[in-house]
Amino acid sequence: MSEPFQNTTIGFLEPSDLETSKDGKTIIKVSKENPDTLYLMMVYANWCGPCKMTKPAYAELSRFLDEQKLDKIRLLAINTTGELPSEKDWPEIAKQKLGVTGYPTILVVCKGSVIGKHENSRDMAGFLKTLLSHRDKHSHGQQLEHFKAPQR
């Protein structure tokens, strides 16, 4: 099976994409640089069974957002089993800086900070529900209300 994230616009983060503010809070640089965009950020591990089951729906959401031109909602991913030397510390960084205690963890990010956690089902309907619950943080809330999760 090919990697579900191929041919998507999901942005992959490296440890250098996280900063610490003067007051000790974690800042996600891409979100800070695009304050009018809401991000979902999936933290996962390649060996994780629930992650493997979630990745196709997350990729489907990425393609859906692109097809609908909902450009103020973007997806990010952190692979804690990265193979590059710069990624070997991801599990500990994700735990310390993002509060990740299990995989997959899907966080809601806006203006550089984590503002929530995805608590709904890990499918299109659940992802859309999370995005709608944060409609005040992006300009696509009204458009999203008219969409139903695509049927497989």
C-alpha positions as a LaTeX table, in Angstrom:
\begin{tabular}{lrrr}
\hline
Residue & $x$ (\AA) & $y$ (\AA) & $z$ (\AA) \\
\hline
Met1 & 0.00 & 0.00 & 0.00 \\
Ser2 & 1.38 & 3.44 & $-0.87$ \\
Glu3 & 1.80 & 6.18 & 1.69 \\
Pro4 & $-1.66$ & 7.80 & 2.15 \\
Phe5 & $-0.16$ & 11.28 & 2.38 \\
Gln6 & 1.27 & 11.17 & $-1.15$ \\
Asn7 & $-0.30$ & 13.72 & $-3.49$ \\
Thr8 & $-1.61$ & 15.87 & $-0.66$ \\
Thr9 & $-0.67$ & 19.32 & 0.59 \\
Ile10 & $-0.10$ & 18.15 & 4.16 \\
Gly11 & 2.87 & 20.02 & 5.59 \\
Phe12 & 5.38 & 17.97 & 7.56 \\
Leu13 & 7.05 & 19.65 & 10.51 \\
Glu14 & 10.56 & 19.22 & 11.84 \\
Pro15 & 11.67 & 19.99 & 15.39 \\
Ser16 & 13.06 & 23.33 & 14.20 \\
Asp17 & 9.48 & 24.36 & 13.27 \\
Leu18 & 8.66 & 24.69 & 16.98 \\
Glu19 & 9.89 & 27.64 & 19.01 \\
Thr20 & 9.61 & 28.50 & 22.66 \\
Ser21 & 8.30 & 31.95 & 23.57 \\
Lys22 & 9.78 & 34.09 & 26.34 \\
Asp23 & 7.05 & 32.88 & 28.68 \\
Gly24 & 7.85 & 29.22 & 27.92 \\
Lys25 & 4.95 & 28.46 & 25.57 \\
Thr26 & 5.43 & 26.41 & 22.42 \\
Ile27 & 4.98 & 28.32 & 19.16 \\
Ile28 & 4.34 & 26.53 & 15.86 \\
Lys29 & 6.11 & 28.83 & 13.40 \\
Val30 & 4.01 & 28.21 & 10.27 \\
Ser31 & 0.83 & 28.99 & 12.20 \\
Lys32 & 2.32 & 32.12 & 13.76 \\
Glu33 & 3.33 & 33.32 & 10.28 \\
Asn34 & $-0.22$ & 32.70 & 8.94 \\
Pro35 & $-2.48$ & 33.94 & 11.75 \\
Asp36 & $-5.65$ & 33.88 & 9.64 \\
Thr37 & $-5.30$ & 30.14 & 8.97 \\
Leu38 & $-6.52$ & 27.30 & 11.18 \\
Tyr39 & $-4.42$ & 24.14 & 11.26 \\
Leu40 & $-5.07$ & 20.56 & 12.24 \\
Met41 & $-1.81$ & 18.92 & 13.25 \\
Met42 & $-1.60$ & 15.13 & 13.40 \\
Val43 & 1.17 & 13.65 & 15.53 \\
Tyr44 & 1.65 & 10.00 & 14.67 \\
Ala45 & 4.05 & 7.05 & 14.59 \\
Asn46 & 4.50 & 4.70 & 11.64 \\
Trp47 & 4.19 & 1.60 & 13.86 \\
Cys48 & 0.88 & 2.77 & 15.40 \\
Gly49 & $-2.19$ & 0.79 & 14.25 \\
Pro50 & $-4.76$ & 3.56 & 14.95 \\
Cys51 & $-2.48$ & 6.01 & 13.09 \\
Lys52 & $-2.43$ & 3.73 & 10.05 \\
Met53 & $-6.23$ & 3.66 & 10.15 \\
Thr54 & $-6.50$ & 7.46 & 10.52 \\
Lys55 & $-4.02$ & 8.52 & 7.82 \\
Pro56 & $-6.28$ & 7.78 & 4.81 \\
Ala57 & $-9.10$ & 9.95 & 6.21 \\
Tyr58 & $-6.62$ & 12.74 & 7.05 \\
Ala59 & $-5.29$ & 12.59 & 3.48 \\
Glu60 & $-8.87$ & 12.61 & 2.18 \\
Leu61 & $-9.52$ & 15.76 & 4.24 \\
Ser62 & $-6.45$ & 17.41 & 2.71 \\
Arg63 & $-7.66$ & 16.69 & $-0.82$ \\
Phe64 & $-11.19$ & 17.82 & 0.09 \\
Leu65 & $-9.92$ & 21.17 & 1.45 \\
Asp66 & $-7.89$ & 21.70 & $-1.72$ \\
Glu67 & $-10.75$ & 20.75 & $-4.07$ \\
Gln68 & $-13.10$ & 23.13 & $-2.25$ \\
Lys69 & $-10.42$ & 25.87 & $-2.19$ \\
Leu70 & $-10.70$ & 26.20 & 1.58 \\
Asp71 & $-7.23$ & 27.68 & 1.88 \\
Lys72 & $-7.59$ & 29.10 & 5.39 \\
Ile73 & $-7.65$ & 25.59 & 6.79 \\
Arg74 & $-4.44$ & 23.58 & 6.41 \\
Leu75 & $-3.15$ & 20.26 & 7.66 \\
Leu76 & 0.17 & 19.55 & 9.32 \\
Ala77 & 1.79 & 16.28 & 10.36 \\
Ile78 & 4.57 & 15.19 & 12.67 \\
Asn79 & 5.97 & 11.72 & 12.12 \\
Thr80 & 7.59 & 10.81 & 15.44 \\
Thr81 & 9.29 & 7.83 & 13.81 \\
Gly82 & 11.17 & 10.02 & 11.36 \\
Glu83 & 14.35 & 8.65 & 9.92 \\
Leu84 & 16.35 & 11.84 & 9.63 \\
Pro85 & 18.85 & 12.68 & 12.39 \\
Ser86 & 16.93 & 15.91 & 13.07 \\
Glu87 & 13.80 & 13.87 & 13.79 \\
Lys88 & 15.18 & 11.34 & 16.28 \\
Asp89 & 14.04 & 13.43 & 19.26 \\
Trp90 & 10.47 & 13.93 & 18.02 \\
Pro91 & 8.79 & 11.59 & 20.54 \\
Glu92 & 10.24 & 13.48 & 23.51 \\
Ile93 & 9.73 & 16.90 & 21.89 \\
Ala94 & 6.09 & 16.07 & 21.08 \\
Lys95 & 5.52 & 14.97 & 24.66 \\
Gln96 & 7.24 & 17.94 & 26.31 \\
Lys97 & 6.23 & 20.76 & 23.98 \\
Leu98 & 2.84 & 19.60 & 22.69 \\
Gly99 & 1.58 & 17.39 & 25.51 \\
Val100 & 1.34 & 14.31 & 23.30 \\
Thr101 & 0.81 & 11.20 & 25.40 \\
Gly102 & $-0.47$ & 8.81 & 22.72 \\
Tyr103 & $-0.82$ & 8.36 & 18.99 \\
Pro104 & $-2.42$ & 9.62 & 16.95 \\
Thr105 & $-2.94$ & 12.99 & 18.58 \\
Ile106 & $-4.61$ & 15.62 & 16.43 \\
Leu107 & $-4.29$ & 19.17 & 17.65 \\
Val108 & $-6.03$ & 22.36 & 16.56 \\
Val109 & $-3.55$ & 25.19 & 16.01 \\
Cys110 & $-4.11$ & 28.90 & 15.38 \\
Lys111 & $-1.88$ & 31.97 & 15.60 \\
Gly112 & 1.08 & 29.83 & 16.58 \\
Ser113 & $-0.53$ & 28.07 & 19.54 \\
Val114 & $-2.39$ & 24.85 & 20.22 \\
Ile115 & $-5.97$ & 25.93 & 20.93 \\
Gly116 & $-7.65$ & 22.54 & 21.15 \\
Lys117 & $-7.57$ & 18.84 & 20.54 \\
His118 & $-9.56$ & 16.80 & 18.02 \\
Glu119 & $-11.94$ & 14.77 & 20.19 \\
Asn120 & $-14.30$ & 13.51 & 17.46 \\
Ser121 & $-14.15$ & 10.40 & 15.30 \\
Arg122 & $-11.06$ & 10.10 & 13.11 \\
Asp123 & $-12.93$ & 10.21 & 9.81 \\
Met124 & $-14.13$ & 12.96 & 7.48 \\
Ala125 & $-17.31$ & 13.57 & 9.50 \\
Gly126 & $-15.31$ & 13.89 & 12.71 \\
Phe127 & $-12.71$ & 16.18 & 11.17 \\
Leu128 & $-15.43$ & 18.43 & 9.69 \\
Lys129 & $-17.13$ & 18.57 & 13.09 \\
Thr130 & $-13.88$ & 19.73 & 14.72 \\
Leu131 & $-13.33$ & 22.36 & 12.03 \\
Leu132 & $-16.89$ & 23.62 & 12.47 \\
Ser133 & $-16.42$ & 23.85 & 16.22 \\
His134 & $-13.58$ & 26.32 & 15.53 \\
Arg135 & $-15.41$ & 28.27 & 12.79 \\
Asp136 & $-14.64$ & 31.55 & 14.55 \\
Lys137 & $-10.91$ & 30.98 & 13.86 \\
His138 & $-11.12$ & 30.75 & 10.05 \\
Ser139 & $-13.12$ & 32.29 & 7.24 \\
His140 & $-14.62$ & 29.04 & 5.90 \\
Gly141 & $-17.13$ & 28.23 & 8.66 \\
Gln142 & $-20.17$ & 29.16 & 6.61 \\
Gln143 & $-18.92$ & 27.15 & 3.61 \\
Leu144 & $-18.18$ & 24.08 & 5.75 \\
Glu145 & $-21.68$ & 24.04 & 7.21 \\
His146 & $-23.02$ & 23.08 & 3.78 \\
Phe147 & $-20.73$ & 20.08 & 3.32 \\
Lys148 & $-21.42$ & 16.60 & 4.45 \\
Ala149 & $-18.63$ & 14.09 & 4.73 \\
Pro150 & $-17.96$ & 12.53 & 1.30 \\
Gln151 & $-19.28$ & 9.00 & 1.04 \\
Arg152 & $-16.68$ & 6.33 & 0.31 \\
\hline
\end{tabular}
